[in-house]
Amino acid sequence: MPLAPPDRSWPYSTAGIPDDWFAQLPGIPLTKREVRLLILAQLRLAATSCLWDVGAGTGTIPVEAGLLCPQGKVVAIERDEEVCALIQRNCQQFAVTNVDVVMGNAPDCLEAIAHSPDRAVIEGGRPIAAVISSVWQRLQPQGRLVVTTASLEGLYTVSETLAQLPARNIEVVQAAVNRLERRGRSQVLAAVDPIFILSGEKLE
């Protein structure tokens, strides 16, 4: 995929950076732009928000959130050193300076993070129920939690865990997006992998 030149930045006040502007590694998940926009909408970020992204992958959410929260803090959590370096590269690409990259396995590494979040998104980590519970313990009152999963089993587990916490104002959205692509002489609609996006609030 083509990569953005080193001096390219995102000059807009809205999210939606094209996928191929990010540096990528084979096999490392990238949250597609349309899904990313839904996640960011569910997070309801403020300029001063502290966001945790557990399982940050390529770093698309941390980059977008870092730009949207210029007085805030983003903590991107990944277990692989090479993937952490990729997130840092993408932050540098877009001149995002308010993202801390933490290398570690969730939920074990979460307790040592200094900044408690008022917003959190979980895009990875096993077992997912334990990760959700650990993040929830650190989530500030009135905070919001967003969790993504691609499977029906994951949907059940996340829903059950949020209900037990208990999270309030739970919402479930299934993102089913199609993109127009050219294949040979034809233009076809190609599906982006569907995903469930669950969100809830910690009211106490």
Backbone as CSV, one residue per row, in Angstrom:
resi,resn,N_x,N_y,N_z,CA_x,CA_y,CA_z,C_x,C_y,C_z
1,MET,0.837,-1.182,0.000,0.000,0.000,0.000,0.882,1.246,0.000
2,PRO,0.449,2.317,-0.679,1.257,3.534,-0.676,1.249,4.180,0.699
3,LEU,2.404,4.693,1.104,2.518,5.368,2.374,2.577,6.866,2.148
4,ALA,2.110,7.634,3.122,2.145,9.074,3.022,3.590,9.557,3.120
5,PRO,3.934,10.619,2.410,5.284,11.185,2.544,5.493,11.721,3.947
6,PRO,6.758,11.828,4.394,7.030,12.192,5.787,6.429,13.515,6.224
7,ASP,6.212,14.464,5.315,5.731,15.779,5.722,4.214,15.898,5.634
8,ARG,3.509,14.820,5.345,2.053,14.908,5.233,1.426,14.971,6.612
9,SER,0.455,15.847,6.789,-0.289,15.943,8.035,-1.774,15.972,7.707
10,TRP,-2.596,15.925,8.744,-4.044,15.937,8.567,-4.536,17.332,8.962
11,PRO,-4.902,18.171,8.003,-5.164,19.583,8.304,-6.603,19.880,8.706
12,TYR,-7.397,18.849,8.986,-8.826,19.056,9.222,-9.164,18.883,10.696
13,SER,-10.281,19.471,11.108,-10.720,19.370,12.496,-11.586,18.144,12.733
14,THR,-11.949,17.426,11.680,-12.726,16.192,11.791,-11.823,14.985,11.583
15,ALA,-12.268,13.838,12.106,-11.522,12.595,11.912,-11.809,12.032,10.523
16,GLY,-11.060,10.987,10.155,-11.305,10.318,8.883,-10.091,10.226,7.987
17,ILE,-8.918,10.035,8.573,-7.686,9.914,7.792,-7.767,8.672,6.906
18,PRO,-7.445,8.772,5.618,-7.492,7.587,4.741,-6.566,6.478,5.251
19,ASP,-7.003,5.247,5.080,-6.252,4.097,5.593,-4.825,4.047,5.063
20,ASP,-4.655,4.360,3.779,-3.329,4.184,3.194,-2.373,5.337,3.510
21,TRP,-2.803,6.278,4.334,-1.880,7.289,4.840,-1.056,6.760,6.015
22,PHE,-1.517,5.671,6.617,-0.823,5.119,7.775,0.228,4.108,7.333
23,ALA,1.379,4.134,8.009,2.347,3.053,7.849,1.734,1.774,8.398
24,GLN,1.987,0.654,7.728,1.355,-0.605,8.120,2.382,-1.738,8.093
25,LEU,2.047,-2.804,8.799,2.838,-4.027,8.790,1.933,-5.194,8.420
26,PRO,2.430,-6.163,7.654,1.603,-7.321,7.288,1.088,-8.048,8.525
27,GLY,-0.209,-8.334,8.523,-0.811,-9.094,9.601,-1.200,-8.288,10.822
28,ILE,-0.880,-6.999,10.856,-1.224,-6.164,12.007,-2.537,-5.449,11.708
29,PRO,-3.531,-5.584,12.586,-4.852,-5.016,12.296,-4.817,-3.503,12.129
30,LEU,-5.607,-3.027,11.196,-5.829,-1.597,10.999,-7.328,-1.359,11.064
31,THR,-7.759,-0.501,11.970,-9.174,-0.172,12.078,-9.559,0.701,10.893
32,LYS,-10.411,0.171,10.015,-10.752,0.877,8.783,-11.456,2.202,9.085
33,ARG,-11.307,3.149,8.169,-11.756,4.517,8.412,-13.214,4.595,8.846
34,GLU,-14.102,3.884,8.164,-15.522,3.988,8.483,-15.826,3.450,9.875
35,VAL,-15.168,2.355,10.246,-15.338,1.788,11.589,-14.708,2.716,12.625
36,ARG,-13.563,3.265,12.288,-12.875,4.203,13.174,-13.771,5.387,13.528
37,LEU,-14.481,5.908,12.547,-15.368,7.042,12.790,-16.483,6.675,13.761
38,LEU,-17.018,5.459,13.636,-18.063,5.022,14.564,-17.517,4.872,15.981
39,ILE,-16.318,4.321,16.110,-15.705,4.166,17.431,-15.478,5.532,18.069
40,LEU,-14.933,6.458,17.307,-14.671,7.793,17.842,-15.965,8.495,18.240
41,ALA,-17.013,8.289,17.469,-18.307,8.884,17.810,-18.822,8.321,19.131
42,GLN,-18.670,7.009,19.340,-19.143,6.389,20.571,-18.302,6.789,21.779
43,LEU,-17.040,7.126,21.573,-16.181,7.544,22.680,-16.579,8.915,23.226
44,ARG,-17.104,9.792,22.370,-17.515,11.143,22.787,-16.378,11.853,23.499
45,LEU,-15.304,12.058,22.756,-14.092,12.643,23.315,-14.255,14.133,23.564
46,ALA,-13.572,14.615,24.595,-13.432,16.039,24.852,-11.987,16.437,24.586
47,ALA,-11.729,17.723,24.487,-10.381,18.197,24.174,-9.366,17.757,25.216
48,THR,-9.839,17.523,26.454,-8.932,17.169,27.553,-9.034,15.702,27.962
49,SER,-9.689,14.881,27.169,-9.903,13.478,27.538,-8.592,12.716,27.704
50,CYS,-8.627,11.732,28.603,-7.555,10.739,28.705,-8.118,9.420,28.191
51,LEU,-7.587,8.943,27.089,-8.082,7.737,26.420,-7.061,6.623,26.515
52,TRP,-7.540,5.442,26.891,-6.749,4.222,26.736,-7.244,3.480,25.508
53,ASP,-6.313,3.000,24.678,-6.637,2.111,23.569,-5.904,0.796,23.808
54,VAL,-6.651,-0.220,24.223,-6.070,-1.526,24.530,-6.133,-2.387,23.273
55,GLY,-4.972,-2.792,22.784,-4.902,-3.509,21.513,-4.924,-2.524,20.367
56,ALA,-4.019,-1.559,20.401,-4.071,-0.410,19.498,-3.694,-0.739,18.063
57,GLY,-3.083,-1.900,17.826,-2.777,-2.303,16.450,-1.889,-1.304,15.734
58,THR,-2.317,-0.875,14.579,-1.535,0.050,13.757,-1.453,1.441,14.376
59,GLY,-2.401,1.771,15.237,-2.372,3.069,15.901,-3.284,4.104,15.290
60,THR,-4.257,3.672,14.495,-5.127,4.645,13.834,-6.000,5.403,14.842
61,ILE,-6.555,4.701,15.825,-7.374,5.367,16.841,-6.525,6.323,17.684
62,PRO,-5.360,5.913,18.198,-4.535,6.869,18.941,-4.174,8.120,18.146
63,VAL,-3.854,7.969,16.873,-3.523,9.140,16.063,-4.724,10.068,15.937
64,GLU,-5.865,9.516,15.562,-7.061,10.349,15.392,-7.462,10.990,16.726
65,ALA,-7.435,10.209,17.811,-7.819,10.744,19.114,-6.821,11.786,19.599
66,GLY,-5.547,11.567,19.338,-4.545,12.549,19.719,-4.765,13.890,19.045
67,LEU,-5.191,13.854,17.791,-5.485,15.092,17.069,-6.761,15.753,17.586
68,LEU,-7.750,14.931,17.980,-9.023,15.473,18.454,-8.944,15.983,19.893
69,CYS,-7.960,15.517,20.663,-7.823,15.877,22.091,-6.478,16.558,22.326
70,PRO,-6.287,17.755,21.792,-4.956,18.379,21.849,-4.464,18.662,23.256
71,GLN,-5.378,18.831,24.217,-4.965,19.041,25.605,-5.094,17.756,26.425
72,GLY,-5.383,16.666,25.766,-5.601,15.409,26.452,-4.415,14.473,26.367
73,LYS,-4.655,13.223,26.733,-3.617,12.202,26.741,-4.199,10.910,26.189
74,VAL,-3.426,10.239,25.335,-3.825,8.942,24.784,-2.759,7.928,25.169
75,VAL,-3.201,6.777,25.680,-2.287,5.684,26.015,-2.612,4.518,25.095
76,ALA,-1.662,4.172,24.237,-1.828,3.065,23.290,-1.104,1.844,23.847
77,ILE,-1.830,0.753,24.010,-1.297,-0.435,24.679,-1.196,-1.576,23.675
78,GLU,-0.007,-2.112,23.514,0.243,-3.229,22.609,1.307,-4.132,23.215
79,ARG,1.269,-5.402,22.867,2.177,-6.368,23.504,3.452,-6.614,22.716
80,ASP,3.495,-6.206,21.448,4.617,-6.538,20.569,5.489,-5.305,20.335
81,GLU,6.785,-5.469,20.474,7.707,-4.341,20.342,7.653,-3.721,18.950
82,GLU,7.574,-4.564,17.925,7.537,-4.043,16.558,6.259,-3.254,16.298
83,VAL,5.144,-3.716,16.854,3.878,-3.003,16.679,3.901,-1.686,17.449
84,CYS,4.500,-1.672,18.631,4.650,-0.419,19.373,5.456,0.592,18.572
85,ALA,6.508,0.129,17.913,7.310,1.022,17.073,6.492,1.545,15.897
86,LEU,5.598,0.704,15.358,4.725,1.135,14.268,3.783,2.250,14.735
87,ILE,3.206,2.108,15.923,2.327,3.152,16.458,3.099,4.462,16.610
88,GLN,4.306,4.374,17.149,5.122,5.578,17.315,5.447,6.218,15.971
89,ARG,5.701,5.393,14.969,5.981,5.913,13.626,4.781,6.665,13.076
90,ASN,3.588,6.113,13.274,2.394,6.791,12.771,2.109,8.071,13.545
91,CYS,2.389,8.082,14.834,2.228,9.328,15.595,3.196,10.404,15.084
92,GLN,4.421,10.022,14.824,5.391,10.971,14.285,4.974,11.480,12.910
93,GLN,4.423,10.584,12.106,3.970,10.942,10.769,2.973,12.099,10.799
94,PHE,2.069,12.077,11.786,1.026,13.088,11.875,1.310,14.121,12.968
95,ALA,2.544,14.150,13.460,2.978,15.131,14.457,2.102,15.098,15.701
96,VAL,1.714,13.888,16.117,0.916,13.702,17.330,1.888,13.454,18.483
97,THR,1.860,14.337,19.474,2.840,14.273,20.553,2.236,13.888,21.905
98,ASN,0.918,13.675,21.966,0.269,13.388,23.247,-0.155,11.930,23.378
99,VAL,0.555,11.036,22.681,0.294,9.598,22.762,1.468,8.915,23.447
100,ASP,1.177,8.182,24.526,2.167,7.322,25.168,1.921,5.886,24.718
101,VAL,2.965,5.209,24.264,2.854,3.816,23.838,3.384,2.927,24.953
102,VAL,2.529,2.024,25.427,2.888,1.105,26.512,2.958,-0.303,25.943
103,MET,4.096,-0.964,26.112,4.248,-2.341,25.656,3.952,-3.278,26.821
104,GLY,2.960,-4.144,26.631,2.625,-5.092,27.677,1.381,-5.874,27.328
105,ASN,1.138,-6.927,28.089,-0.033,-7.769,27.893,-1.161,-7.303,28.806
106,ALA,-2.306,-7.000,28.191,-3.489,-6.677,28.988,-4.153,-7.989,29.408
107,PRO,-4.678,-8.068,30.639,-4.827,-6.956,31.594,-3.649,-6.747,32.542
108,ASP,-2.596,-7.576,32.453,-1.534,-7.535,33.461,-0.832,-6.183,33.542
109,CYS,-0.679,-5.504,32.402,0.102,-4.268,32.367,-0.703,-3.028,32.762
110,LEU,-2.013,-3.161,32.913,-2.861,-1.977,33.058,-2.690,-1.288,34.408
111,GLU,-2.441,-2.061,35.440,-2.375,-1.492,36.788,-1.236,-0.493,36.924
112,ALA,-0.178,-0.673,36.143,1.006,0.183,36.279,0.893,1.495,35.507
113,ILE,-0.144,1.663,34.702,-0.287,2.891,33.920,-0.703,4.029,34.838
114,ALA,0.006,5.140,34.756,-0.198,6.236,35.706,-1.525,6.955,35.496
115,HIS,-1.888,7.196,34.248,-3.053,8.023,33.947,-4.313,7.155,33.906
116,SER,-5.298,7.462,34.768,-6.582,6.763,34.712,-7.454,7.396,33.633
117,PRO,-8.098,6.580,32.798,-8.813,7.141,31.646,-10.227,7.595,32.009
118,ASP,-10.714,8.588,31.259,-12.145,8.880,31.281,-12.823,8.323,30.024
119,ARG,-12.013,7.828,29.113,-12.488,7.147,27.912,-11.566,5.959,27.660
120,ALA,-12.140,4.847,27.208,-11.325,3.671,26.903,-11.954,2.903,25.755
121,VAL,-11.095,2.371,24.878,-11.543,1.493,23.812,-10.706,0.221,23.880
122,ILE,-11.376,-0.912,23.801,-10.702,-2.209,23.848,-10.850,-2.849,22.480
123,GLU,-9.728,-3.003,21.786,-9.717,-3.602,20.450,-9.007,-4.948,20.447
124,GLY,-8.552,-5.389,21.614,-7.848,-6.665,21.689,-7.603,-7.019,23.145
125,GLY,-6.901,-8.127,23.354,-6.616,-8.587,24.710,-7.397,-9.839,25.035
126,ARG,-6.778,-10.765,25.735,-7.417,-12.017,26.127,-7.041,-12.337,27.570
127,PRO,-7.975,-12.887,28.362,-9.388,-13.071,28.012,-10.129,-11.743,28.056
128,ILE,-11.041,-11.548,27.141,-11.650,-10.239,26.962,-12.417,-9.787,28.196
129,ALA,-13.092,-10.712,28.885,-13.854,-10.335,30.081,-12.927,-9.774,31.156
130,ALA,-11.766,-10.383,31.328,-10.811,-9.907,32.331,-10.253,-8.539,31.937
131,VAL,-10.020,-8.330,30.657,-9.522,-7.033,30.193,-10.566,-5.949,30.448
132,ILE,-11.820,-6.236,30.108,-12.889,-5.264,30.339,-12.983,-4.909,31.815
133,SER,-12.972,-5.907,32.680,-13.095,-5.669,34.119,-11.931,-4.835,34.649
134,SER,-10.727,-5.114,34.176,-9.555,-4.368,34.635,-9.601,-2.919,34.171
135,VAL,-9.989,-2.704,32.924,-10.126,-1.334,32.415,-11.216,-0.600,33.195
136,TRP,-12.322,-1.288,33.459,-13.449,-0.677,34.157,-13.047,-0.184,35.550
137,GLN,-12.203,-0.950,36.231,-11.748,-0.559,37.563,-10.973,0.753,37.532
138,ARG,-10.254,1.006,36.444,-9.466,2.235,36.325,-10.242,3.377,35.669
139,LEU,-11.358,3.067,35.046,-12.132,4.090,34.349,-12.722,5.079,35.348
140,GLN,-12.592,6.356,35.048,-13.097,7.390,35.942,-14.628,7.416,35.936
141,PRO,-15.253,7.879,37.036,-16.709,8.058,37.048,-17.145,8.974,35.897
142,GLN,-18.275,8.674,35.330,-18.819,9.353,34.149,-18.036,9.011,32.874
143,GLY,-17.151,8.028,32.968,-16.350,7.640,31.812,-17.122,6.752,30.850
144,ARG,-16.580,6.614,29.641,-17.197,5.786,28.606,-16.223,4.704,28.164
145,LEU,-16.779,3.511,27.938,-16.007,2.363,27.475,-16.595,1.873,26.163
146,VAL,-15.727,1.635,25.180,-16.128,1.095,23.884,-15.325,-0.181,23.642
147,VAL,-16.008,-1.237,23.224,-15.353,-2.530,22.969,-15.761,-3.009,21.587
148,THR,-14.806,-3.509,20.816,-15.097,-4.052,19.494,-14.868,-5.554,19.483
149,THR,-15.684,-6.255,18.709,-15.510,-7.700,18.538,-16.094,-8.100,17.187
150,ALA,-15.490,-9.103,16.572,-15.935,-9.520,15.247,-16.795,-10.775,15.274
151,SER,-16.904,-11.432,16.433,-17.586,-12.726,16.488,-18.848,-12.657,17.336
152,LEU,-19.764,-13.595,17.093,-20.965,-13.696,17.908,-20.611,-14.109,19.339
153,GLU,-19.599,-14.980,19.477,-19.161,-15.384,20.805,-18.624,-14.176,21.575
154,GLY,-17.862,-13.351,20.875,-17.347,-12.141,21.504,-18.461,-11.181,21.875
155,LEU,-19.453,-11.063,21.007,-20.602,-10.204,21.298,-21.291,-10.645,22.579
156,TYR,-21.498,-11.946,22.721,-22.156,-12.478,23.923,-21.319,-12.190,25.165
157,THR,-20.019,-12.464,25.092,-19.147,-12.289,26.253,-19.073,-10.826,26.670
158,VAL,-18.902,-9.936,25.699,-18.795,-8.512,26.013,-20.111,-8.002,26.589
159,SER,-21.235,-8.387,25.979,-22.545,-7.945,26.468,-22.778,-8.403,27.895
160,GLU,-22.459,-9.663,28.166,-22.653,-10.215,29.512,-21.757,-9.508,30.523
161,THR,-20.527,-9.228,30.145,-19.589,-8.567,31.048,-20.031,-7.144,31.355
162,LEU,-20.457,-6.405,30.337,-20.932,-5.037,30.561,-22.160,-5.024,31.466
163,ALA,-23.023,-6.007,31.315,-24.233,-6.077,32.139,-23.888,-6.363,33.600
164,GLN,-22.836,-7.128,33.844,-22.456,-7.494,35.203,-21.705,-6.379,35.925
165,LEU,-21.140,-5.426,35.206,-20.257,-4.447,35.859,-20.925,-3.579,36.925
166,PRO,-22.020,-2.915,36.787,-22.841,-2.817,35.595,-22.573,-1.504,34.846
167,ALA,-22.454,-1.597,33.528,-22.398,-0.402,32.694,-23.815,0.088,32.425
168,ARG,-23.947,1.366,32.166,-25.253,1.974,31.897,-25.296,2.478,30.463
169,ASN,-26.512,2.638,29.984,-26.729,3.187,28.631,-25.935,2.410,27.582
170,ILE,-26.028,1.084,27.657,-25.286,0.235,26.726,-25.888,0.335,25.328
171,GLU,-25.024,0.478,24.351,-25.430,0.496,22.949,-24.630,-0.551,22.185
172,VAL,-25.263,-1.182,21.218,-24.601,-2.157,20.354,-24.872,-1.768,18.901
173,VAL,-23.804,-1.632,18.139,-23.913,-1.290,16.725,-23.127,-2.326,15.930
174,GLN,-23.698,-2.805,14.840,-22.927,-3.639,13.914,-22.595,-2.798,12.697
175,ALA,-21.311,-2.630,12.451,-20.854,-1.874,11.294,-20.735,-2.809,10.101
176,ALA,-21.487,-2.518,9.053,-21.424,-3.296,7.813,-21.241,-2.302,6.677
177,VAL,-20.008,-2.137,6.233,-19.630,-1.087,5.293,-19.184,-1.704,3.978
178,ASN,-19.558,-1.077,2.875,-19.092,-1.483,1.553,-18.377,-0.319,0.893
179,ARG,-17.290,-0.633,0.208,-16.521,0.380,-0.509,-16.524,0.066,-1.996
180,LEU,-16.615,1.109,-2.798,-16.532,0.938,-4.249,-15.072,0.740,-4.641
181,GLU,-14.782,-0.350,-5.320,-13.425,-0.653,-5.760,-13.419,-0.993,-7.248
182,ARG,-12.314,-0.696,-7.894,-12.160,-1.054,-9.306,-11.417,-2.376,-9.416
183,ARG,-12.005,-3.307,-10.151,-11.384,-4.591,-10.419,-11.394,-4.803,-11.914
184,GLY,-10.210,-4.646,-12.499,-10.140,-4.695,-13.952,-10.894,-3.518,-14.558
185,ARG,-11.850,-3.823,-15.404,-12.647,-2.774,-16.033,-13.939,-2.490,-15.284
186,SER,-14.175,-3.230,-14.225,-15.440,-3.096,-13.503,-15.250,-2.389,-12.166
187,GLN,-16.337,-1.795,-11.701,-16.390,-1.235,-10.359,-17.364,-2.075,-9.532
188,VAL,-16.914,-2.524,-8.378,-17.725,-3.396,-7.538,-17.730,-2.860,-6.114
189,LEU,-18.750,-3.241,-5.361,-18.803,-2.928,-3.945,-18.146,-4.060,-3.174
190,ALA,-17.109,-3.725,-2.421,-16.385,-4.712,-1.627,-16.654,-4.465,-0.151
191,ALA,-16.982,-5.514,0.574,-17.357,-5.381,1.983,-16.127,-5.214,2.865
192,VAL,-16.204,-4.266,3.789,-15.259,-4.184,4.900,-15.730,-5.172,5.960
193,ASP,-14.808,-5.908,6.575,-15.193,-6.934,7.545,-16.163,-6.365,8.585
194,PRO,-17.334,-6.974,8.760,-18.289,-6.457,9.752,-17.760,-6.616,11.170
195,ILE,-18.162,-5.697,12.029,-17.684,-5.709,13.400,-18.769,-5.176,14.324
196,PHE,-18.811,-5.687,15.545,-19.731,-5.178,16.558,-19.007,-4.136,17.403
197,ILE,-19.689,-3.035,17.669,-19.147,-1.967,18.513,-20.110,-1.787,19.690
198,LEU,-19.624,-2.081,20.888,-20.429,-1.972,22.091,-19.894,-0.827,22.949
199,SER,-20.798,-0.084,23.558,-20.381,1.035,24.393,-21.266,1.123,25.628
200,GLY,-20.697,1.689,26.685,-21.444,1.877,27.925,-20.786,2.938,28.772
201,GLU,-21.490,3.377,29.809,-21.023,4.449,30.662,-20.875,3.977,32.106
202,LYS,-19.911,4.539,32.790,-19.691,4.290,34.211,-20.222,5.508,34.966
203,LEU,-21.421,5.409,35.489,-22.100,6.575,36.025,-21.686,6.914,37.453
204,GLU,-21.237,5.923,38.229,-20.914,6.228,39.627,-19.581,6.962,39.727
